[in-house]
Amino acid sequence: MSGLALSALAAAPVFPTLWRLALPIMLSLVFGALANAVDMAFISQFSQSDRAIAALSVIFPLQMLVAAFGTALGGALASVLTRALGAGQPEQAQRALWQATLLTFWLGIVLTIALCAGLPAMLALLQTPENVMPLALDYGYPVLLCTLPVLLAQLWCEAFRAQARVKLMVIVVVSSCLLNVLLNTLLIVGLDWGVSGAGIATAISQLLAALLALWLLQGRRSTLDQQAADLETAAETAESSPGSDLLTWSRQPATPGVKREMLLLGLPLFLNQLGIGLMVAAVNSQLAGTADVLLATAAFGLFIKMMVIVVMPLQGLAAAFQTLAAYHAGAGDDRRLRLTVYAALGWTLAYATLVYLLMYLQPQWLYGAFMAPAEVSTAAIVITQAACLAFPLYALFFVSAGFFLSTGRAGLALLIYLSHNYLFFLPFVFIFPAYWATSGIWWAFVATDVAAAVLGALCLLLALWHPLKAPAALTKRDNPAQANPYSEAV
């Protein structure tokens, strides 16, 4: 695309641009969640074994641990990449991409060895029943052997998002999901391999997803190469190097501090993922003392599944917001950065309010697709209407946390992310039940949403009133050939 077209898109209205970026990201998140549910669906339908279902359940926390590392690395890389592009330094972005890939590769190797070698011990630590242990090992080993491809696929998908090549991100995620369905059909339904077949299907689909992401990364002209060519000698490169369409990772050292910055930016994301697991564990421990513990636990589990799905569009909007905010922060464009914040607040609050109305007017619409027993669905609706009184304020948490992450302020991003689950929810969920019994558990959710929103809003207001200048390493170049990474946003 021409430089004029790229410049025109850079000046496009923020509200529709944010939505156009967010929509495919939402789609990829939905398919990613479906990919995680495929194994459970096939085992539930064709195995009809409680032990088999339990085997998949006990491996899930380990999969979440791997996903937490991938989210941390990918989110940190996306922030660094997009700010570098906004500052007109694609060569710096190329170096950061190579450094992140190298770091992810070695981390993936270490995690694979540690998880596979320690799997029996970790399952014992999770108090896995003896009759479930063999099936859990059958499923866990092939899945965890593909830890490295999972991390690389997540990283490279975030690199696509950072360049606003979200179509490529969707291609990878949807392809992985569809392949997992096909392989589960073949191995579980056709060959009757059961749990081990589900693990092998997941492993193969994840491996091929990483290979597809690598092929797309190298086989298509990325924004990094496009900007690098424009900033240097585009015409000469095109004539002398027919292979210039391939992404050339720069193995030159990145600007000092980039590795440290990626690690610091990834820490809040990693701890936030772990905090979600701790939140669920804390509530389950409190529910253990209720009169009907099985019903309460099942209803809370259904509530969490529903919340994971309804929060996905918020995550998609937040990811699109982070891409735009990081670009404008790197470019030093405070005016458009503020407009992006306002647009993100508008979209996220509108969506959260719509879901809020459904929760209280037609809650059965949110739970009907789960086909849970009537008493479980009814109890889950009661939990929803007690715990989500302040749900629209959750939008402020997403926007404020995303703002500080995308603008490279790791300390404030860490504060916002830690505030929700660690500083507020965990103390509340243990204190409130002492005064309000089981109702105190759900009031802990409400108080957390309010407190985290107030903290995030205050930090965001202060940041917008006193904007932080871009680091010297990301100072915008005075070059008319600078491209815009959002050329492929739609």
C-alpha positions as CSV (number, residue, x, y, z in Angstrom):
1,M,0.0,0.0,0.0
2,S,1.1,3.5,-0.7
3,G,2.4,5.9,2.0
4,L,-0.6,8.2,1.4
5,A,-3.0,5.3,2.2
6,L,-1.1,4.5,5.4
7,S,-1.1,8.1,6.5
8,A,-4.8,8.4,5.8
9,L,-5.5,5.4,8.0
10,A,-3.3,6.8,10.7
11,A,-5.6,9.9,10.8
12,A,-8.8,7.9,10.6
13,P,-11.5,8.5,13.3
14,V,-10.5,6.7,16.5
15,F,-13.9,5.2,17.4
16,P,-14.5,3.1,14.2
17,T,-10.8,2.3,13.9
18,L,-10.7,0.8,17.4
19,W,-13.8,-1.3,16.6
20,R,-12.3,-2.6,13.3
21,L,-9.2,-3.7,15.1
22,A,-11.1,-5.2,18.1
23,L,-13.6,-7.3,16.1
24,P,-11.1,-9.8,14.6
25,I,-9.3,-10.0,17.9
26,M,-12.6,-10.9,19.7
27,L,-13.1,-13.6,17.0
28,S,-9.7,-15.1,17.7
29,L,-10.3,-15.1,21.5
30,V,-13.6,-16.9,21.0
31,F,-12.0,-19.5,18.8
32,G,-9.1,-19.8,21.3
33,A,-11.6,-20.6,24.0
34,L,-13.4,-23.1,21.8
35,A,-10.1,-24.8,21.1
36,N,-9.6,-25.3,24.8
37,A,-13.1,-26.7,25.1
38,V,-12.9,-29.1,22.2
39,D,-11.1,-31.9,24.1
40,M,-13.5,-31.7,27.0
41,A,-16.5,-31.8,24.6
42,F,-15.3,-34.9,22.7
43,I,-14.4,-36.7,25.9
44,S,-17.7,-35.8,27.6
45,Q,-19.7,-36.9,24.5
46,F,-17.9,-40.1,23.5
47,S,-16.1,-41.3,26.6
48,Q,-18.9,-41.0,29.1
49,S,-16.3,-41.5,31.8
50,D,-16.0,-39.4,34.9
51,R,-12.4,-40.4,35.2
52,A,-11.6,-39.2,31.7
53,I,-13.2,-35.8,32.3
54,A,-11.4,-35.5,35.6
55,A,-8.1,-36.3,33.9
56,L,-8.5,-33.3,31.5
57,S,-9.6,-31.1,34.4
58,V,-6.5,-31.8,36.5
59,I,-4.2,-30.9,33.6
60,F,-6.0,-27.6,32.9
61,P,-4.1,-25.7,35.6
62,L,-0.8,-26.6,34.1
63,Q,-2.1,-25.5,30.7
64,M,-3.1,-22.2,32.3
65,L,0.4,-21.9,33.7
66,V,1.9,-22.2,30.2
67,A,-0.7,-19.8,28.9
68,A,0.3,-17.3,31.6
69,F,3.9,-17.3,30.4
70,G,2.8,-16.9,26.8
71,T,0.4,-14.0,27.6
72,A,3.2,-12.3,29.5
73,L,5.8,-12.6,26.8
74,G,3.4,-11.8,24.0
75,G,1.8,-8.8,25.7
76,A,5.2,-7.3,26.6
77,L,6.5,-7.8,23.0
78,A,3.4,-6.2,21.5
79,S,3.8,-3.0,23.7
80,V,7.5,-2.7,22.7
81,L,6.9,-3.4,19.0
82,T,4.0,-1.0,18.5
83,R,5.7,1.8,20.3
84,A,8.8,1.3,18.2
85,L,6.7,1.4,15.0
86,G,5.0,4.6,16.3
87,A,8.4,6.1,16.9
88,G,9.4,5.3,13.3
89,Q,12.0,2.7,14.4
90,P,11.1,-0.6,12.6
91,E,14.7,-1.8,12.8
92,Q,14.4,-1.6,16.6
93,A,11.1,-3.5,16.4
94,Q,12.8,-6.2,14.4
95,R,15.5,-6.6,17.0
96,A,13.0,-6.7,19.8
97,L,11.1,-9.4,17.9
98,W,14.2,-11.5,17.6
99,Q,15.2,-11.1,21.2
100,A,11.6,-12.0,22.3
101,T,11.6,-15.1,20.1
102,L,15.0,-16.2,21.4
103,L,13.9,-15.7,25.0
104,T,10.7,-17.6,24.4
105,F,12.5,-20.4,22.7
106,W,14.8,-21.1,25.7
107,L,12.0,-20.6,28.2
108,G,9.9,-23.1,26.3
109,I,12.7,-25.6,26.4
110,V,13.1,-25.2,30.2
111,L,9.4,-25.3,30.8
112,T,8.9,-28.4,28.7
113,I,11.6,-30.3,30.5
114,A,10.4,-29.2,33.9
115,L,6.7,-29.9,33.3
116,C,7.2,-33.3,31.7
117,A,9.8,-34.5,34.3
118,G,7.7,-33.2,37.2
119,L,4.2,-34.1,35.9
120,P,3.6,-37.1,38.3
121,A,4.8,-35.1,41.3
122,M,2.6,-32.1,40.3
123,L,-0.4,-34.3,39.8
124,A,0.1,-35.8,43.3
125,L,0.5,-32.3,44.7
126,L,-2.9,-31.4,43.1
127,Q,-4.4,-34.4,44.9
128,T,-5.2,-36.3,41.8
129,P,-7.1,-39.6,42.6
130,E,-5.1,-42.7,41.9
131,N,-7.7,-44.0,39.4
132,V,-7.4,-40.8,37.5
133,M,-3.6,-40.5,37.5
134,P,-2.9,-42.9,34.5
135,L,-5.4,-41.0,32.3
136,A,-4.1,-37.6,33.4
137,L,-0.6,-38.7,32.4
138,D,-1.8,-40.0,29.0
139,Y,-3.3,-36.6,28.3
140,G,-0.7,-34.4,30.0
141,Y,2.5,-35.7,28.4
142,P,1.6,-35.0,24.7
143,V,0.0,-31.6,25.6
144,L,3.0,-30.5,27.7
145,L,5.5,-31.7,25.2
146,C,4.2,-29.0,22.9
147,T,4.8,-26.2,25.4
148,L,7.4,-24.6,23.2
149,P,5.1,-24.4,20.1
150,V,2.3,-23.0,22.3
151,L,4.5,-20.2,23.6
152,L,5.9,-19.3,20.2
153,A,2.5,-19.3,18.6
154,Q,1.2,-16.9,21.3
155,L,4.2,-14.7,20.9
156,W,4.0,-14.5,17.1
157,C,0.2,-13.9,17.2
158,E,0.9,-10.9,19.5
159,A,3.5,-9.7,17.0
160,F,0.8,-9.8,14.3
161,R,-1.5,-7.8,16.6
162,A,1.3,-5.3,17.3
163,Q,1.5,-4.6,13.6
164,A,-2.3,-4.6,13.3
165,R,-2.1,-7.7,11.1
166,V,-5.0,-9.1,13.1
167,K,-6.2,-11.1,10.1
168,L,-3.1,-13.3,10.4
169,M,-3.8,-13.7,14.1
170,V,-7.3,-15.0,13.3
171,I,-6.0,-17.3,10.6
172,V,-3.7,-19.0,13.1
173,V,-6.2,-19.4,15.9
174,V,-9.1,-20.5,13.8
175,S,-6.9,-23.0,11.9
176,S,-5.7,-24.5,15.2
177,C,-9.2,-24.8,16.5
178,L,-10.6,-26.5,13.3
179,L,-7.6,-28.8,13.1
180,N,-8.1,-29.8,16.7
181,V,-11.8,-30.7,16.0
182,L,-10.8,-32.8,12.9
183,L,-8.0,-34.6,14.8
184,N,-10.3,-35.3,17.8
185,T,-12.9,-36.7,15.4
186,L,-10.3,-39.0,13.9
187,L,-8.5,-40.1,17.0
188,I,-11.4,-40.3,19.5
189,V,-14.4,-41.2,17.4
190,G,-12.6,-43.0,14.6
191,L,-9.7,-44.8,16.3
192,D,-11.1,-44.8,19.9
193,W,-7.9,-43.6,21.5
194,G,-9.8,-41.8,24.2
195,V,-7.9,-39.4,26.5
196,S,-4.5,-40.0,24.9
197,G,-6.1,-39.3,21.5
198,A,-7.4,-35.9,22.8
199,G,-3.9,-35.1,24.1
200,I,-2.2,-36.0,20.8
201,A,-4.8,-34.0,18.8
202,T,-4.2,-31.0,20.9
203,A,-0.4,-31.3,20.6
204,I,-0.5,-31.7,16.8
205,S,-2.8,-28.7,16.4
206,Q,-0.6,-26.6,18.6
207,L,2.5,-27.6,16.7
208,L,1.0,-26.9,13.3
209,A,-0.4,-23.5,14.6
210,A,3.2,-22.5,15.5
211,L,4.5,-23.6,12.1
212,L,1.7,-21.7,10.4
213,A,2.4,-18.5,12.4
214,L,6.1,-18.8,11.5
215,W,5.2,-19.3,7.8
216,L,2.9,-16.2,7.9
217,L,5.6,-14.2,9.7
218,Q,8.3,-15.0,7.2
219,G,6.2,-15.6,4.1
220,R,4.3,-12.3,4.0
221,R,5.5,-8.7,4.0
222,S,5.1,-7.4,7.5
223,T,4.8,-3.9,8.7
224,L,8.3,-4.1,10.2
225,D,9.9,-4.8,6.8
226,Q,7.6,-2.3,5.0
227,Q,8.6,0.5,7.4
228,A,12.3,-0.5,7.3
229,A,12.3,-0.5,3.5
230,D,10.5,2.9,3.4
231,L,12.8,4.5,5.9
232,E,16.0,3.3,4.1
233,T,16.0,2.5,0.4
234,A,12.7,0.9,-0.6
235,A,13.1,1.2,-4.4
236,E,16.7,-0.1,-4.4
237,T,15.9,-3.0,-2.1
238,A,12.9,-4.0,-4.3
239,E,15.1,-4.1,-7.4
240,S,18.1,-5.9,-5.9
241,S,16.5,-8.3,-3.5
242,P,13.5,-10.2,-4.8
243,G,13.2,-11.9,-1.4
244,S,12.6,-8.7,0.5
245,D,9.0,-9.6,1.2
246,L,10.3,-12.0,3.9
247,L,10.6,-10.8,7.4
248,T,14.3,-10.4,8.3
249,W,14.8,-10.7,12.0
250,S,17.6,-8.5,13.0
251,R,20.1,-10.4,15.1
252,Q,21.8,-7.2,16.1
253,P,21.5,-6.3,19.8
254,A,18.4,-4.3,20.7
255,T,18.6,-1.0,22.4
256,P,19.9,-1.5,26.0
257,G,17.1,-2.1,28.4
258,V,14.6,-3.6,25.9
259,K,15.0,-7.1,27.4
260,R,14.5,-5.8,30.8
261,E,11.5,-3.7,29.7
262,M,9.8,-6.7,28.2
263,L,10.3,-8.7,31.3
264,L,8.9,-5.9,33.5
265,L,5.9,-5.4,31.2
266,G,5.3,-9.1,31.1
267,L,5.3,-9.5,34.9
268,P,1.9,-7.8,35.5
269,L,0.3,-10.0,32.8
270,F,1.8,-13.2,34.3
271,L,0.7,-12.3,37.8
272,N,-2.7,-11.4,36.7
273,Q,-3.2,-14.8,35.1
274,L,-2.0,-16.5,38.3
275,G,-4.3,-14.2,40.3
276,I,-7.4,-15.5,38.4
277,G,-6.5,-19.1,39.5
278,L,-5.9,-18.0,43.1
279,M,-9.3,-16.2,43.0
280,V,-11.1,-19.4,42.0
281,A,-9.2,-21.4,44.5
282,A,-10.1,-19.0,47.3
283,V,-13.8,-19.0,46.5
284,N,-13.9,-22.8,46.3
285,S,-12.2,-23.0,49.7
286,Q,-14.9,-20.7,51.2
287,L,-17.7,-22.6,49.6
288,A,-16.4,-25.8,51.1
289,G,-18.1,-24.8,54.4
290,T,-21.5,-24.2,52.9
291,A,-24.5,-26.6,53.5
292,D,-24.7,-27.9,49.9
293,V,-21.1,-27.7,48.8
294,L,-21.5,-29.7,45.6
295,L,-24.3,-27.4,44.3
296,A,-22.5,-24.3,45.4
297,T,-19.2,-25.4,43.8
298,A,-20.9,-26.5,40.5
299,A,-22.9,-23.2,40.3
300,F,-19.7,-21.1,40.9
301,G,-17.9,-23.1,38.2
302,L,-20.7,-22.4,35.8
303,F,-20.6,-18.7,36.8
304,I,-16.8,-18.6,36.0
305,K,-17.3,-20.3,32.6
306,M,-20.0,-17.7,31.7
307,M,-17.8,-14.8,32.9
308,V,-14.8,-16.1,30.8
309,I,-17.0,-15.9,27.7
310,V,-18.6,-12.5,28.4
311,V,-15.3,-10.9,29.3
312,M,-13.7,-12.0,26.0
313,P,-15.1,-9.0,24.0
314,L,-13.7,-6.7,26.7
315,Q,-10.3,-8.4,26.3
316,G,-10.5,-7.9,22.5
317,L,-11.3,-4.2,22.9
318,A,-8.5,-3.9,25.4
319,A,-6.0,-5.6,23.0
320,A,-7.1,-3.3,20.2
321,F,-6.8,-0.3,22.5
322,Q,-3.3,-1.3,23.6
323,T,-2.2,-1.5,19.9
324,L,-3.5,2.0,19.1
325,A,-2.3,3.5,22.4
326,A,1.2,2.0,22.1
327,Y,1.5,3.4,18.5
328,H,0.4,6.9,19.5
329,A,2.6,6.8,22.6
330,G,5.6,5.9,20.5
331,A,4.8,8.6,18.0
332,G,4.4,11.1,20.9
333,D,0.9,12.1,19.8
334,D,-0.7,12.9,23.1
335,R,-3.9,14.2,21.5
336,R,-4.7,11.0,19.6
337,L,-3.6,9.0,22.6
338,R,-6.3,10.7,24.7
339,L,-8.9,10.2,22.0
340,T,-8.0,6.5,22.0
341,V,-8.5,6.3,25.7
342,Y,-11.9,8.0,25.4
343,A,-12.9,5.6,22.6
344,A,-11.8,2.6,24.6
345,L,-13.8,3.8,27.6
346,G,-16.8,4.3,25.4
347,W,-16.8,0.9,23.7
348,T,-15.9,-1.1,26.9
349,L,-18.5,0.7,29.1
350,A,-21.2,0.3,26.4
351,Y,-20.5,-3.5,26.1
352,A,-20.2,-4.0,29.9
353,T,-23.5,-2.1,30.4
354,L,-25.2,-4.3,27.7
355,V,-24.0,-7.5,29.5
356,Y,-25.1,-6.0,32.8
357,L,-28.6,-5.6,31.6
358,L,-28.7,-9.1,30.3
359,M,-27.5,-10.4,33.7
360,Y,-30.5,-8.8,35.5
361,L,-33.2,-8.9,32.8
362,Q,-32.5,-12.1,30.9
363,P,-29.9,-14.1,32.8
364,Q,-31.1,-17.4,31.3
365,W,-29.8,-16.2,27.9
366,L,-26.2,-16.2,29.3
367,Y,-26.5,-19.8,30.7
368,G,-28.8,-21.6,28.2
369,A,-25.9,-22.7,26.0
370,F,-24.2,-24.6,28.8
371,M,-27.1,-27.0,29.1
372,A,-26.5,-27.4,32.9
373,P,-29.0,-29.0,35.2
374,A,-31.8,-26.5,36.2
375,E,-30.8,-26.3,39.8
376,V,-27.2,-25.5,38.9
377,S,-28.2,-22.8,36.4
378,T,-30.6,-21.3,38.9
379,A,-27.9,-21.1,41.6
380,A,-25.5,-19.6,39.1
381,I,-28.0,-16.9,38.2
382,V,-28.3,-16.1,41.9
383,I,-24.5,-15.8,42.1
384,T,-24.3,-13.6,39.0
385,Q,-26.9,-11.1,40.3
386,A,-25.2,-10.9,43.7
387,A,-21.5,-10.7,42.5
388,C,-21.9,-8.5,39.4
389,L,-23.7,-5.4,40.8
390,A,-20.7,-3.3,39.8
391,F,-19.8,-5.2,36.6
392,P,-19.8,-2.1,34.3
393,L,-16.9,-0.7,36.3
394,Y,-14.8,-3.7,35.2
395,A,-14.3,-1.7,31.9
396,L,-12.3,0.9,33.8
397,F,-9.9,-1.8,35.1
398,F,-9.3,-3.1,31.6
399,V,-8.7,0.4,30.1
400,S,-6.5,1.7,32.9
401,A,-4.3,-1.4,33.1
402,G,-4.0,-1.6,29.3
403,F,-3.1,2.1,29.1
404,F,-0.1,1.7,31.4
405,L,1.0,-1.5,29.8
406,S,0.9,-0.1,26.3
407,T,2.7,3.1,27.2
408,G,5.5,1.2,28.8
409,R,4.8,2.1,32.5
410,A,5.4,-1.3,34.0
411,G,5.2,-0.1,37.6
412,L,1.7,1.4,37.3
413,A,0.6,-1.5,35.1
414,L,1.7,-3.9,37.8
415,L,-0.1,-1.9,40.5
416,I,-3.4,-2.0,38.5
417,Y,-3.2,-5.7,37.7
418,L,-2.2,-6.7,41.2
419,S,-4.9,-4.5,42.8
420,H,-7.8,-6.5,41.5
421,N,-7.0,-10.0,42.6
422,Y,-4.2,-9.6,45.1
423,L,-4.7,-6.3,46.9
424,F,-8.5,-6.3,47.0
425,F,-10.2,-9.5,46.2
426,L,-8.2,-12.0,48.2
427,P,-8.4,-10.1,51.5
428,F,-12.1,-9.3,50.9
429,V,-13.1,-12.9,50.2
430,F,-11.7,-14.0,53.5
431,I,-12.9,-11.0,55.6
432,F,-16.4,-10.5,54.3
433,P,-17.8,-14.0,54.9
434,A,-17.0,-13.5,58.6
435,Y,-19.7,-10.8,58.7
436,W,-22.1,-11.8,55.9
437,A,-21.6,-15.6,55.6
438,T,-21.9,-16.9,52.0
439,S,-23.2,-13.5,50.8
440,G,-19.9,-12.0,51.8
441,I,-18.2,-14.0,49.1
442,W,-20.2,-12.3,46.4
443,W,-19.9,-8.9,48.1
444,A,-16.2,-9.4,47.8
445,F,-16.6,-9.3,44.0
446,V,-18.6,-6.1,44.1
447,A,-16.2,-4.3,46.5
448,T,-13.3,-5.4,44.3
449,D,-14.8,-4.1,41.1
450,V,-15.5,-0.7,42.8
451,A,-12.1,-0.4,44.5
452,A,-10.1,-1.5,41.4
453,A,-12.1,0.9,39.2
454,V,-11.5,3.8,41.5
455,L,-7.8,3.1,41.7
456,G,-7.5,2.7,37.9
457,A,-9.5,5.8,37.2
458,L,-7.4,7.9,39.5
459,C,-4.1,6.7,38.0
460,L,-5.5,7.1,34.5
461,L,-6.6,10.7,35.2
462,L,-3.2,11.6,36.6
463,A,-1.4,10.1,33.7
464,L,-3.6,11.9,31.1
465,W,-3.0,15.2,32.9
466,H,0.7,14.7,33.2
467,P,1.7,12.7,30.0
468,L,4.9,10.8,30.0
469,K,7.3,11.6,27.2
470,A,8.5,8.7,25.0
471,P,11.8,7.2,26.0
472,A,14.8,8.5,24.0
473,A,15.2,5.1,22.4
474,L,11.7,5.5,20.9
475,T,11.8,9.2,19.9
476,K,9.8,9.6,16.7
477,R,12.0,10.0,13.5
478,D,11.3,13.1,11.4
479,N,10.8,11.0,8.2
480,P,7.9,11.5,5.8
481,A,8.2,7.9,4.7
482,Q,7.1,6.6,8.0
483,A,4.4,3.9,7.6
484,N,1.4,3.1,9.7
485,P,1.0,-0.4,11.0
486,Y,-2.8,-0.2,10.8
487,S,-2.9,-0.6,7.1
488,E,-3.9,-4.2,7.5
489,A,-6.4,-3.6,10.3
490,V,-9.4,-4.6,8.3
